[in-house]
Amino acid sequence: MSNLDTVVRSPQPTPVVVATSQEIRDRGSIFVGSAYRATSPEEAQAALHYHKHVVHAGKDVYEISAWRCMVLKLGRTGLSGPDDFELRTGFDDGGEQWAGSKVLKIMQTEGVIDAIVIVSRWFGGTLLGPTRFRHVETCASEVCCKFNKVVEMDESIQTLSTLDDLLATLREELDALKPDTSETRTDTSERPLMSKVHDYSAMREALDLSKARRLIHARESAIQAVKSLIAKHKGGE
């Protein structure tokens, strides 16, 4: 059975690369960083196995990795707050001695959690000396920054979806409080436009965090405005 068949038949979901760095080429060697989500050391190892044996199957590559995962302490439920959790970290040199710890240090500096970062190196036949560590760190730093942006974007879109639902509900409540006039009926006919599902895929693809923040601020302002109108209508009843 091939490595791909093993992954396809596995009950666990296939790991997905969240972020990648640009390639660095130096005297025949190639370095590139990749980041996967991993909420436990076991998930980190599964992602590393997938990266080595499926993404780079049959290739002679050094896979330098490190992971940081926030996990529930044994016997804890998570209901008592942060003290119920602990940070588990680790690294694997992947054949490049002393390199794994450097990737872990970059993750710590960038504050990356619940992820595994893998820097792959194809050896070009020429020894690079200490320069190879600089390339490893550069790739790790770039992919960590991209990973954090993806995490923030996903959280922003989740926030926007929640605010969109709340705003639609409030607008319906406000519409129900208006007098039953022909003008109101016209507004009612437009209600589906108020509760439409917004498509944020282009914003996510571009990782446009500035736009996401602006939209969140706009939704929050709109919610406050509609709440004020609702209060005025109820006060006039």
C-alpha positions, 0 to 999 in steps of 0.5 A, spaced: 500 500 500 502 506 498 503 512 502 497 516 499 493 510 500 494 510 507 492 517 508 486 516 504 484 510 508 486 513 515 480 515 519 483 522 521 482 528 516 488 529 511 493 535 514 492 541 510 498 546 509 496 553 512 501 557 510 508 556 506 514 561 505 518 563 499 523 558 497 530 560 498 536 557 493 543 557 495 548 553 491 544 548 489 540 547 496 533 549 496 529 551 503 522 552 504 517 553 510 510 550 511 505 550 517 500 546 519 495 546 524 496 541 530 492 542 537 496 536 540 503 533 539 500 527 536 497 531 530 503 535 529 507 528 528 501 526 523 502 532 519 510 531 519 508 524 517 504 526 511 509 532 509 514 527 509 511 521 506 505 524 501 507 531 500 515 529 499 514 522 497 520 519 494 524 525 495 531 526 499 529 532 503 531 534 510 524 535 514 526 540 520 520 541 524 518 544 531 511 544 534 507 548 540 500 545 542 496 548 548 493 541 550 488 540 556 491 537 562 490 530 564 484 530 569 482 537 567 475 539 564 477 546 561 472 549 565 476 552 570 480 557 565 487 557 563 490 553 568 487 547 566 491 547 559 499 546 558 503 548 552 507 542 550 513 543 545 518 539 541 522 539 535 525 534 530 532 536 527 530 531 521 537 530 519 540 537 520 543 537 527 541 543 531 536 546 526 530 544 530 531 548 536 532 554 531 525 553 528 522 552 535 525 558 538 522 562 532 515 559 533 516 562 540 518 569 538 512 569 533 507 567 538 505 561 534 501 556 538 497 549 535 501 548 529 507 545 527 512 548 522 516 544 517 522 547 514 524 542 508 531 542 505 533 539 499 541 538 499 545 541 493 551 538 494 555 544 497 556 545 504 553 551 506 556 552 513 552 556 518 549 560 513 544 554 512 541 556 519 540 563 517 536 560 511 532 555 516 530 561 520 528 566 515 523 560 512 520 559 519 519 566 520 516 568 514 511 562 515 510 563 522 508 570 520 503 568 515 500 562 519 498 568 524 495 572 519 491 566 517 489 565 524 487 572 525 483 572 518 479 566 520 477 569 527 475 575 524 471 572 519 468 568 524 466 574 528 463 578 522 459 572 521 456 572 528 455 580 527 452 579 520 447 574 524 446 579 530 445 585 525 440 581 521 436 579 527 436 586 530 433 589 523 428 584 523 426 586 530 426 593 528 422 592 522 416 589 526 416 595 530 415 599 525 407 602 523 404 597 518 404 602 512 405 601 505 412 604 506 414 599 511 411 593 506 416 596 501 422 595 507 419 588 508 420 586 501 427 588 502 428 583 508 432 578 504 437 583 502 438 584 510 440 577 512 444 575 506 450 571 507 456 575 505 462 572 501 468 573 505 472 568 500 476 574 496 478 577 503 481 571 506 485 569 500 488 576 500 489 576 507 486 583 507 486 584 515 485 591 514 479 590 511 476 585 516 478 590 521 474 595 518 468 591 516 468 589 524 468 596 526 462 597 521 458 592 523 459 594 530 457 601 529 451 598 525 448 594 531 449 600 535 445 604 531 439 599 530 439 598 537 438 605 538 432 605 533 429 599 537 430 603 543 426 609 541 421 605 538 419 601 544 420 607 548 414 611 544 409 605 545 
